[in-house]
Amino acid sequence: MTPIPLPAADASERSRLLVVDVIRRRALQRLYERRNAVDLLIQSLEDYQRARKSATGRSLDFSAARKCS
């Protein structure tokens, strides 16, 4: 990732807004990349759960919530 040169204090409002826009776009791109990684992880866990269910005949419950007994 290339660094973003910050505009000088006397720079126009437009140039400052362009820099902010670039920063926001990069942040949004990182969020989409993370979302994609999470989607792939969820899909892998669901595939694993289906494979285990068909192999053992019973379901494994994956949950983000901790189970209390």
C-alpha positions as CSV (number, residue, x, y, z in Angstrom):
1,M,0.0,0.0,0.0
2,T,1.4,3.3,-1.0
3,P,1.5,6.1,1.5
4,I,-1.0,9.0,1.0
5,P,0.7,12.4,0.9
6,L,-1.2,14.8,3.1
7,P,-2.0,18.1,1.6
8,A,-0.3,21.2,3.0
9,A,-2.1,23.4,5.4
10,D,-2.8,26.0,2.7
11,A,-4.1,23.4,0.3
12,S,-7.5,23.8,-1.2
13,E,-10.6,22.2,0.4
14,R,-10.9,20.0,-2.7
15,S,-7.5,18.4,-2.3
16,R,-8.1,17.7,1.4
17,L,-11.4,16.0,0.5
18,L,-9.7,13.9,-2.2
19,V,-7.2,12.6,0.4
20,V,-10.1,11.8,2.8
21,D,-11.9,10.0,0.0
22,V,-8.8,7.9,-0.7
23,I,-8.4,6.9,2.9
24,R,-12.1,6.0,3.2
25,R,-11.9,3.9,0.0
26,R,-8.9,2.0,1.2
27,A,-10.6,1.3,4.6
28,L,-13.7,0.1,2.7
29,Q,-11.6,-2.2,0.5
30,R,-10.0,-3.7,3.7
31,L,-13.4,-4.3,5.1
32,Y,-14.6,-6.1,2.0
33,E,-11.4,-8.3,2.0
34,R,-12.1,-9.2,5.7
35,R,-15.7,-9.9,4.9
36,N,-14.7,-12.2,2.1
37,A,-12.3,-14.1,4.4
38,V,-15.1,-14.5,7.0
39,D,-17.5,-15.8,4.3
40,L,-14.9,-18.3,3.2
41,L,-14.4,-19.5,6.7
42,I,-18.1,-19.9,7.4
43,Q,-18.5,-21.8,4.1
44,S,-15.6,-24.1,5.0
45,L,-17.1,-24.8,8.5
46,E,-20.5,-25.5,6.9
47,D,-18.9,-27.9,4.4
48,Y,-17.0,-29.6,7.2
49,Q,-20.2,-29.9,9.3
50,R,-22.0,-31.5,6.3
51,A,-19.2,-33.9,5.7
52,R,-19.1,-35.0,9.3
53,K,-22.8,-35.4,9.4
54,S,-22.8,-37.7,6.4
55,A,-19.9,-39.7,7.8
56,T,-21.2,-40.1,11.3
57,G,-24.9,-39.7,10.8
58,R,-25.2,-36.9,13.3
59,S,-24.7,-33.1,13.3
60,L,-22.0,-31.1,15.0
61,D,-23.2,-27.7,16.2
62,F,-20.9,-24.8,15.3
63,S,-21.8,-21.6,17.1
64,A,-20.0,-18.4,17.9
65,A,-21.8,-18.4,21.3
66,R,-20.2,-20.3,24.1
67,K,-22.3,-23.2,25.3
68,C,-23.1,-23.4,29.0
69,S,-23.9,-26.7,30.7
